[in-house]
Amino acid sequence: VEVTIVDNGEETSISIMDANQENVLETAVRYQRIQPVGEEDSVVFDSETNQLTIRRGIDVTVTADGETRKVDLYYGDTVAEAVEKAGFVYGENDVLSLDADKALEKDAEVTITRYYHVSVTADGKTQELLVKEGDVQSALDAASITLGKEDMADVKLDTALSEGLAIKVARVTYEEETKKESVDYAVKQVKTDSLYEGETKVQTKGVEGERTIVYRNKLVDG
């Protein structure tokens, strides 16, 4: 019987008397038609079509959310299957480094980049953005918003972005205000022998003074 062997997509054939998976593998290896098969490989023999299909094992790493996981797959498995086996989920806004339906032919690295809907409010305007994974500072950069030395965001700049995160920026300015206040005069009593006991006399009439005070006011969004 002539048996077709498909090894990682490459075809070869051998003639054999007793066509079963074990005999086909042993004969194919003996005559150097294929490399020995390991435990990590997948082997399927179809006795109706006399075809032996071998898919060699491959190692794929999937990285997402700051974590990298390694999974064992076979030649021809897709990127989507690698992501699923790694236990990650990607949404419609996320981006894969390789097409989801791409068939893997060798060890590969797959990365999922998250994108989040984020709102940024500053200067009386709100921007709705779809921002690549990062922190609050990267969202402000995407919105072309620069914080002044005293400006404040209501979320820490190193906070990781998440879906639906709302960021508000408060602008801080200062203004000076000048006020005048009256200053009471002091009273000084001096004893003298020229007056009777209990008698008083104003020697110099007091006059209220005036001082100028400058207040520095901190304004948050006016």
Secondary structure by P-SEA (a helix, b strand, c coil): cbbbbbcccbbbbbbbccccaaaaaaaaaaacccccccccbbbbbbccccbbbbbbbbbbbbbcccbbbbbbbcccccaaaaaaaacccccccccccccccccccccbbbbbbbbbbcccccccbbbbbbcccccaaaaaaaacccccccbbbccccccccccbbbbbbbbbbbbbbbbbbbbbbbbbbbbbcccccccccccbbbbbbbbbbbbbbbbccc
